[in-house]
Amino acid sequence: MIGYDSIADSGGGEAASVLWTGRSGRRYLMEREREAGVAMAPSRLYALDDNGVIGWAGTAEDLIGDHRAREKFRRLSAAGARMLSLAAPNDPLAVMTLVWDLEGSRRALGRNAA
């Protein structure tokens, strides 16, 4: 069984992917982004993992168009939150739903998937 906190290692020493569970119970395979020189792509959704909790989730467009999202992103980044990403849905409503599902979700350490 794969645990909620399972991490796939790409062999480079640092984990490349994290299996994250949203508030709805749906699981997402997210990629860890390297902090140095991350260029946010418009086709990806990003999340900041702050000690096992998604403190911010959104797109590059959210950072451009929403000053509250930008401020929250900057604050969490400065505090050392780790960036994760996954492919963003094409539908704007699906993006908003995904953001809602991820923000505030906690990593359930030590539990197995059902």
Phi and psi in radians as a Rosetta constraint file:
Dihedral C 1 N 2 CA 2 C 2 CIRCULARHARMONIC -1.623 0.35
Dihedral N 2 CA 2 C 2 N 3 CIRCULARHARMONIC 2.268 0.35
Dihedral C 2 N 3 CA 3 C 3 CIRCULARHARMONIC -1.388 0.35
Dihedral N 3 CA 3 C 3 N 4 CIRCULARHARMONIC 2.754 0.35
Dihedral C 3 N 4 CA 4 C 4 CIRCULARHARMONIC -1.069 0.35
Dihedral N 4 CA 4 C 4 N 5 CIRCULARHARMONIC -0.515 0.35
Dihedral C 4 N 5 CA 5 C 5 CIRCULARHARMONIC -1.706 0.35
Dihedral N 5 CA 5 C 5 N 6 CIRCULARHARMONIC 0.323 0.35
Dihedral C 5 N 6 CA 6 C 6 CIRCULARHARMONIC -1.107 0.35
Dihedral N 6 CA 6 C 6 N 7 CIRCULARHARMONIC 2.465 0.35
Dihedral C 6 N 7 CA 7 C 7 CIRCULARHARMONIC -2.266 0.35
Dihedral N 7 CA 7 C 7 N 8 CIRCULARHARMONIC 2.276 0.35
Dihedral C 7 N 8 CA 8 C 8 CIRCULARHARMONIC -1.626 0.35
Dihedral N 8 CA 8 C 8 N 9 CIRCULARHARMONIC 2.232 0.35
Dihedral C 8 N 9 CA 9 C 9 CIRCULARHARMONIC -1.730 0.35
Dihedral N 9 CA 9 C 9 N 10 CIRCULARHARMONIC 2.258 0.35
Dihedral C 9 N 10 CA 10 C 10 CIRCULARHARMONIC -1.522 0.35
Dihedral N 10 CA 10 C 10 N 11 CIRCULARHARMONIC 0.056 0.35
Dihedral C 10 N 11 CA 11 C 11 CIRCULARHARMONIC 1.630 0.35
Dihedral N 11 CA 11 C 11 N 12 CIRCULARHARMONIC -0.103 0.35
Dihedral C 11 N 12 CA 12 C 12 CIRCULARHARMONIC -1.565 0.35
Dihedral N 12 CA 12 C 12 N 13 CIRCULARHARMONIC 0.152 0.35
Dihedral C 12 N 13 CA 13 C 13 CIRCULARHARMONIC 1.694 0.35
Dihedral N 13 CA 13 C 13 N 14 CIRCULARHARMONIC -0.776 0.35
Dihedral C 13 N 14 CA 14 C 14 CIRCULARHARMONIC -1.784 0.35
Dihedral N 14 CA 14 C 14 N 15 CIRCULARHARMONIC 2.505 0.35
Dihedral C 14 N 15 CA 15 C 15 CIRCULARHARMONIC -1.084 0.35
Dihedral N 15 CA 15 C 15 N 16 CIRCULARHARMONIC 2.381 0.35
Dihedral C 15 N 16 CA 16 C 16 CIRCULARHARMONIC -1.670 0.35
Dihedral N 16 CA 16 C 16 N 17 CIRCULARHARMONIC -0.528 0.35
Dihedral C 16 N 17 CA 17 C 17 CIRCULARHARMONIC -2.361 0.35
Dihedral N 17 CA 17 C 17 N 18 CIRCULARHARMONIC 2.618 0.35
Dihedral C 17 N 18 CA 18 C 18 CIRCULARHARMONIC -2.296 0.35
Dihedral N 18 CA 18 C 18 N 19 CIRCULARHARMONIC 2.333 0.35
Dihedral C 18 N 19 CA 19 C 19 CIRCULARHARMONIC -1.578 0.35
Dihedral N 19 CA 19 C 19 N 20 CIRCULARHARMONIC 2.014 0.35
Dihedral C 19 N 20 CA 20 C 20 CIRCULARHARMONIC -2.032 0.35
Dihedral N 20 CA 20 C 20 N 21 CIRCULARHARMONIC 2.519 0.35
Dihedral C 20 N 21 CA 21 C 21 CIRCULARHARMONIC -1.903 0.35
Dihedral N 21 CA 21 C 21 N 22 CIRCULARHARMONIC 2.175 0.35
Dihedral C 21 N 22 CA 22 C 22 CIRCULARHARMONIC -1.355 0.35
Dihedral N 22 CA 22 C 22 N 23 CIRCULARHARMONIC 3.057 0.35
Dihedral C 22 N 23 CA 23 C 23 CIRCULARHARMONIC -1.056 0.35
Dihedral N 23 CA 23 C 23 N 24 CIRCULARHARMONIC -0.500 0.35
Dihedral C 23 N 24 CA 24 C 24 CIRCULARHARMONIC -1.362 0.35
Dihedral N 24 CA 24 C 24 N 25 CIRCULARHARMONIC -0.216 0.35
Dihedral C 24 N 25 CA 25 C 25 CIRCULARHARMONIC 1.709 0.35
Dihedral N 25 CA 25 C 25 N 26 CIRCULARHARMONIC -0.187 0.35
Dihedral C 25 N 26 CA 26 C 26 CIRCULARHARMONIC -1.222 0.35
Dihedral N 26 CA 26 C 26 N 27 CIRCULARHARMONIC 2.478 0.35
Dihedral C 26 N 27 CA 27 C 27 CIRCULARHARMONIC -1.792 0.35
Dihedral N 27 CA 27 C 27 N 28 CIRCULARHARMONIC 2.512 0.35
Dihedral C 27 N 28 CA 28 C 28 CIRCULARHARMONIC -2.258 0.35
Dihedral N 28 CA 28 C 28 N 29 CIRCULARHARMONIC 2.324 0.35
Dihedral C 28 N 29 CA 29 C 29 CIRCULARHARMONIC -1.586 0.35
Dihedral N 29 CA 29 C 29 N 30 CIRCULARHARMONIC 1.931 0.35
Dihedral C 29 N 30 CA 30 C 30 CIRCULARHARMONIC -1.938 0.35
Dihedral N 30 CA 30 C 30 N 31 CIRCULARHARMONIC 2.555 0.35
Dihedral C 30 N 31 CA 31 C 31 CIRCULARHARMONIC -1.694 0.35
Dihedral N 31 CA 31 C 31 N 32 CIRCULARHARMONIC 2.425 0.35
Dihedral C 31 N 32 CA 32 C 32 CIRCULARHARMONIC -1.340 0.35
Dihedral N 32 CA 32 C 32 N 33 CIRCULARHARMONIC 2.343 0.35
Dihedral C 32 N 33 CA 33 C 33 CIRCULARHARMONIC -1.700 0.35
Dihedral N 33 CA 33 C 33 N 34 CIRCULARHARMONIC 2.449 0.35
Dihedral C 33 N 34 CA 34 C 34 CIRCULARHARMONIC -1.303 0.35
Dihedral N 34 CA 34 C 34 N 35 CIRCULARHARMONIC 2.285 0.35
Dihedral C 34 N 35 CA 35 C 35 CIRCULARHARMONIC -1.097 0.35
Dihedral N 35 CA 35 C 35 N 36 CIRCULARHARMONIC -0.685 0.35
Dihedral C 35 N 36 CA 36 C 36 CIRCULARHARMONIC -1.293 0.35
Dihedral N 36 CA 36 C 36 N 37 CIRCULARHARMONIC 2.052 0.35
Dihedral C 36 N 37 CA 37 C 37 CIRCULARHARMONIC 1.288 0.35
Dihedral N 37 CA 37 C 37 N 38 CIRCULARHARMONIC 0.534 0.35
Dihedral C 37 N 38 CA 38 C 38 CIRCULARHARMONIC -1.231 0.35
Dihedral N 38 CA 38 C 38 N 39 CIRCULARHARMONIC 2.174 0.35
Dihedral C 38 N 39 CA 39 C 39 CIRCULARHARMONIC -1.868 0.35
Dihedral N 39 CA 39 C 39 N 40 CIRCULARHARMONIC 1.975 0.35
Dihedral C 39 N 40 CA 40 C 40 CIRCULARHARMONIC -1.294 0.35
Dihedral N 40 CA 40 C 40 N 41 CIRCULARHARMONIC 2.208 0.35
Dihedral C 40 N 41 CA 41 C 41 CIRCULARHARMONIC -1.625 0.35
Dihedral N 41 CA 41 C 41 N 42 CIRCULARHARMONIC 2.501 0.35
Dihedral C 41 N 42 CA 42 C 42 CIRCULARHARMONIC -1.157 0.35
Dihedral N 42 CA 42 C 42 N 43 CIRCULARHARMONIC -0.323 0.35
Dihedral C 42 N 43 CA 43 C 43 CIRCULARHARMONIC -1.618 0.35
Dihedral N 43 CA 43 C 43 N 44 CIRCULARHARMONIC 0.150 0.35
Dihedral C 43 N 44 CA 44 C 44 CIRCULARHARMONIC -2.109 0.35
Dihedral N 44 CA 44 C 44 N 45 CIRCULARHARMONIC 2.649 0.35
Dihedral C 44 N 45 CA 45 C 45 CIRCULARHARMONIC -1.881 0.35
Dihedral N 45 CA 45 C 45 N 46 CIRCULARHARMONIC 2.410 0.35
Dihedral C 45 N 46 CA 46 C 46 CIRCULARHARMONIC -2.048 0.35
Dihedral N 46 CA 46 C 46 N 47 CIRCULARHARMONIC 2.685 0.35
Dihedral C 46 N 47 CA 47 C 47 CIRCULARHARMONIC -2.499 0.35
Dihedral N 47 CA 47 C 47 N 48 CIRCULARHARMONIC 2.579 0.35
Dihedral C 47 N 48 CA 48 C 48 CIRCULARHARMONIC -1.905 0.35
Dihedral N 48 CA 48 C 48 N 49 CIRCULARHARMONIC 2.090 0.35
Dihedral C 48 N 49 CA 49 C 49 CIRCULARHARMONIC -1.574 0.35
Dihedral N 49 CA 49 C 49 N 50 CIRCULARHARMONIC 1.920 0.35
Dihedral C 49 N 50 CA 50 C 50 CIRCULARHARMONIC -1.898 0.35
Dihedral N 50 CA 50 C 50 N 51 CIRCULARHARMONIC 1.619 0.35
Dihedral C 50 N 51 CA 51 C 51 CIRCULARHARMONIC 0.973 0.35
Dihedral N 51 CA 51 C 51 N 52 CIRCULARHARMONIC 0.826 0.35
Dihedral C 51 N 52 CA 52 C 52 CIRCULARHARMONIC 1.500 0.35
Dihedral N 52 CA 52 C 52 N 53 CIRCULARHARMONIC 0.151 0.35
Dihedral C 52 N 53 CA 53 C 53 CIRCULARHARMONIC -2.256 0.35
Dihedral N 53 CA 53 C 53 N 54 CIRCULARHARMONIC 2.328 0.35
Dihedral C 53 N 54 CA 54 C 54 CIRCULARHARMONIC -1.332 0.35
Dihedral N 54 CA 54 C 54 N 55 CIRCULARHARMONIC 1.944 0.35
Dihedral C 54 N 55 CA 55 C 55 CIRCULARHARMONIC -1.593 0.35
Dihedral N 55 CA 55 C 55 N 56 CIRCULARHARMONIC -0.394 0.35
Dihedral C 55 N 56 CA 56 C 56 CIRCULARHARMONIC -2.647 0.35
Dihedral N 56 CA 56 C 56 N 57 CIRCULARHARMONIC 2.448 0.35
Dihedral C 56 N 57 CA 57 C 57 CIRCULARHARMONIC -2.473 0.35
Dihedral N 57 CA 57 C 57 N 58 CIRCULARHARMONIC 2.495 0.35
Dihedral C 57 N 58 CA 58 C 58 CIRCULARHARMONIC 2.946 0.35
Dihedral N 58 CA 58 C 58 N 59 CIRCULARHARMONIC -2.962 0.35
Dihedral C 58 N 59 CA 59 C 59 CIRCULARHARMONIC -1.959 0.35
Dihedral N 59 CA 59 C 59 N 60 CIRCULARHARMONIC 2.982 0.35
Dihedral C 59 N 60 CA 60 C 60 CIRCULARHARMONIC -1.046 0.35
Dihedral N 60 CA 60 C 60 N 61 CIRCULARHARMONIC -0.637 0.35
Dihedral C 60 N 61 CA 61 C 61 CIRCULARHARMONIC -1.093 0.35
Dihedral N 61 CA 61 C 61 N 62 CIRCULARHARMONIC -0.623 0.35
Dihedral C 61 N 62 CA 62 C 62 CIRCULARHARMONIC -1.062 0.35
Dihedral N 62 CA 62 C 62 N 63 CIRCULARHARMONIC -0.698 0.35
Dihedral C 62 N 63 CA 63 C 63 CIRCULARHARMONIC -1.200 0.35
Dihedral N 63 CA 63 C 63 N 64 CIRCULARHARMONIC -0.548 0.35
Dihedral C 63 N 64 CA 64 C 64 CIRCULARHARMONIC -1.322 0.35
Dihedral N 64 CA 64 C 64 N 65 CIRCULARHARMONIC -0.773 0.35
Dihedral C 64 N 65 CA 65 C 65 CIRCULARHARMONIC -1.674 0.35
Dihedral N 65 CA 65 C 65 N 66 CIRCULARHARMONIC -0.163 0.35
Dihedral C 65 N 66 CA 66 C 66 CIRCULARHARMONIC -2.243 0.35
Dihedral N 66 CA 66 C 66 N 67 CIRCULARHARMONIC 1.902 0.35
Dihedral C 66 N 67 CA 67 C 67 CIRCULARHARMONIC -1.141 0.35
Dihedral N 67 CA 67 C 67 N 68 CIRCULARHARMONIC -0.531 0.35
Dihedral C 67 N 68 CA 68 C 68 CIRCULARHARMONIC -1.183 0.35
Dihedral N 68 CA 68 C 68 N 69 CIRCULARHARMONIC -0.757 0.35
Dihedral C 68 N 69 CA 69 C 69 CIRCULARHARMONIC -1.091 0.35
Dihedral N 69 CA 69 C 69 N 70 CIRCULARHARMONIC -0.731 0.35
Dihedral C 69 N 70 CA 70 C 70 CIRCULARHARMONIC -1.097 0.35
Dihedral N 70 CA 70 C 70 N 71 CIRCULARHARMONIC -0.751 0.35
Dihedral C 70 N 71 CA 71 C 71 CIRCULARHARMONIC -1.147 0.35
Dihedral N 71 CA 71 C 71 N 72 CIRCULARHARMONIC -0.757 0.35
Dihedral C 71 N 72 CA 72 C 72 CIRCULARHARMONIC -1.125 0.35
Dihedral N 72 CA 72 C 72 N 73 CIRCULARHARMONIC -0.757 0.35
Dihedral C 72 N 73 CA 73 C 73 CIRCULARHARMONIC -1.030 0.35
Dihedral N 73 CA 73 C 73 N 74 CIRCULARHARMONIC -0.836 0.35
Dihedral C 73 N 74 CA 74 C 74 CIRCULARHARMONIC -1.103 0.35
Dihedral N 74 CA 74 C 74 N 75 CIRCULARHARMONIC -0.742 0.35
Dihedral C 74 N 75 CA 75 C 75 CIRCULARHARMONIC -1.098 0.35
Dihedral N 75 CA 75 C 75 N 76 CIRCULARHARMONIC -0.829 0.35
Dihedral C 75 N 76 CA 76 C 76 CIRCULARHARMONIC -1.174 0.35
Dihedral N 76 CA 76 C 76 N 77 CIRCULARHARMONIC -0.678 0.35
Dihedral C 76 N 77 CA 77 C 77 CIRCULARHARMONIC -1.092 0.35
Dihedral N 77 CA 77 C 77 N 78 CIRCULARHARMONIC -0.755 0.35
Dihedral C 77 N 78 CA 78 C 78 CIRCULARHARMONIC -1.144 0.35
Dihedral N 78 CA 78 C 78 N 79 CIRCULARHARMONIC -0.478 0.35
Dihedral C 78 N 79 CA 79 C 79 CIRCULARHARMONIC -1.465 0.35
Dihedral N 79 CA 79 C 79 N 80 CIRCULARHARMONIC -0.020 0.35
Dihedral C 79 N 80 CA 80 C 80 CIRCULARHARMONIC 1.652 0.35
Dihedral N 80 CA 80 C 80 N 81 CIRCULARHARMONIC 0.294 0.35
Dihedral C 80 N 81 CA 81 C 81 CIRCULARHARMONIC -1.086 0.35
Dihedral N 81 CA 81 C 81 N 82 CIRCULARHARMONIC 2.550 0.35
Dihedral C 81 N 82 CA 82 C 82 CIRCULARHARMONIC -1.629 0.35
Dihedral N 82 CA 82 C 82 N 83 CIRCULARHARMONIC 2.442 0.35
Dihedral C 82 N 83 CA 83 C 83 CIRCULARHARMONIC -1.604 0.35
Dihedral N 83 CA 83 C 83 N 84 CIRCULARHARMONIC 2.321 0.35
Dihedral C 83 N 84 CA 84 C 84 CIRCULARHARMONIC -2.107 0.35
Dihedral N 84 CA 84 C 84 N 85 CIRCULARHARMONIC 2.801 0.35
Dihedral C 84 N 85 CA 85 C 85 CIRCULARHARMONIC -2.627 0.35
Dihedral N 85 CA 85 C 85 N 86 CIRCULARHARMONIC 2.819 0.35
Dihedral C 85 N 86 CA 86 C 86 CIRCULARHARMONIC -2.700 0.35
Dihedral N 86 CA 86 C 86 N 87 CIRCULARHARMONIC 2.881 0.35
Dihedral C 86 N 87 CA 87 C 87 CIRCULARHARMONIC -1.091 0.35
Dihedral N 87 CA 87 C 87 N 88 CIRCULARHARMONIC 2.343 0.35
Dihedral C 87 N 88 CA 88 C 88 CIRCULARHARMONIC -1.501 0.35
Dihedral N 88 CA 88 C 88 N 89 CIRCULARHARMONIC 2.464 0.35
Dihedral C 88 N 89 CA 89 C 89 CIRCULARHARMONIC -1.115 0.35
Dihedral N 89 CA 89 C 89 N 90 CIRCULARHARMONIC 2.749 0.35
Dihedral C 89 N 90 CA 90 C 90 CIRCULARHARMONIC -1.343 0.35
Dihedral N 90 CA 90 C 90 N 91 CIRCULARHARMONIC -0.515 0.35
Dihedral C 90 N 91 CA 91 C 91 CIRCULARHARMONIC -1.430 0.35
Dihedral N 91 CA 91 C 91 N 92 CIRCULARHARMONIC 2.187 0.35
Dihedral C 91 N 92 CA 92 C 92 CIRCULARHARMONIC -1.011 0.35
Dihedral N 92 CA 92 C 92 N 93 CIRCULARHARMONIC -0.623 0.35
Dihedral C 92 N 93 CA 93 C 93 CIRCULARHARMONIC -1.164 0.35
Dihedral N 93 CA 93 C 93 N 94 CIRCULARHARMONIC -0.671 0.35
Dihedral C 93 N 94 CA 94 C 94 CIRCULARHARMONIC -1.138 0.35
Dihedral N 94 CA 94 C 94 N 95 CIRCULARHARMONIC -0.626 0.35
Dihedral C 94 N 95 CA 95 C 95 CIRCULARHARMONIC -1.114 0.35
Dihedral N 95 CA 95 C 95 N 96 CIRCULARHARMONIC -0.826 0.35
Dihedral C 95 N 96 CA 96 C 96 CIRCULARHARMONIC -1.066 0.35
Dihedral N 96 CA 96 C 96 N 97 CIRCULARHARMONIC -0.696 0.35
Dihedral C 96 N 97 CA 97 C 97 CIRCULARHARMONIC -1.127 0.35
Dihedral N 97 CA 97 C 97 N 98 CIRCULARHARMONIC -0.732 0.35
Dihedral C 97 N 98 CA 98 C 98 CIRCULARHARMONIC -1.133 0.35
Dihedral N 98 CA 98 C 98 N 99 CIRCULARHARMONIC -0.729 0.35
Dihedral C 98 N 99 CA 99 C 99 CIRCULARHARMONIC -1.044 0.35
Dihedral N 99 CA 99 C 99 N 100 CIRCULARHARMONIC -0.812 0.35
Dihedral C 99 N 100 CA 100 C 100 CIRCULARHARMONIC -1.040 0.35
Dihedral N 100 CA 100 C 100 N 101 CIRCULARHARMONIC -0.744 0.35
Dihedral C 100 N 101 CA 101 C 101 CIRCULARHARMONIC -1.145 0.35
Dihedral N 101 CA 101 C 101 N 102 CIRCULARHARMONIC -0.602 0.35
Dihedral C 101 N 102 CA 102 C 102 CIRCULARHARMONIC -1.509 0.35
Dihedral N 102 CA 102 C 102 N 103 CIRCULARHARMONIC -0.740 0.35
Dihedral C 102 N 103 CA 103 C 103 CIRCULARHARMONIC -1.079 0.35
Dihedral N 103 CA 103 C 103 N 104 CIRCULARHARMONIC 2.243 0.35
Dihedral C 103 N 104 CA 104 C 104 CIRCULARHARMONIC 1.493 0.35
Dihedral N 104 CA 104 C 104 N 105 CIRCULARHARMONIC -0.132 0.35
Dihedral C 104 N 105 CA 105 C 105 CIRCULARHARMONIC -1.281 0.35
Dihedral N 105 CA 105 C 105 N 106 CIRCULARHARMONIC 2.568 0.35
Dihedral C 105 N 106 CA 106 C 106 CIRCULARHARMONIC -1.972 0.35
Dihedral N 106 CA 106 C 106 N 107 CIRCULARHARMONIC 2.549 0.35
Dihedral C 106 N 107 CA 107 C 107 CIRCULARHARMONIC -1.302 0.35
Dihedral N 107 CA 107 C 107 N 108 CIRCULARHARMONIC 2.225 0.35
Dihedral C 107 N 108 CA 108 C 108 CIRCULARHARMONIC -1.625 0.35
Dihedral N 108 CA 108 C 108 N 109 CIRCULARHARMONIC 1.562 0.35
Dihedral C 108 N 109 CA 109 C 109 CIRCULARHARMONIC -1.241 0.35
Dihedral N 109 CA 109 C 109 N 110 CIRCULARHARMONIC 2.460 0.35
Dihedral C 109 N 110 CA 110 C 110 CIRCULARHARMONIC 1.354 0.35
Dihedral N 110 CA 110 C 110 N 111 CIRCULARHARMONIC 0.171 0.35
Dihedral C 110 N 111 CA 111 C 111 CIRCULARHARMONIC -1.900 0.35
Dihedral N 111 CA 111 C 111 N 112 CIRCULARHARMONIC 2.615 0.35
Dihedral C 111 N 112 CA 112 C 112 CIRCULARHARMONIC -1.749 0.35
Dihedral N 112 CA 112 C 112 N 113 CIRCULARHARMONIC 2.612 0.35
Dihedral C 112 N 113 CA 113 C 113 CIRCULARHARMONIC -1.212 0.35
Dihedral N 113 CA 113 C 113 N 114 CIRCULARHARMONIC 2.548 0.35
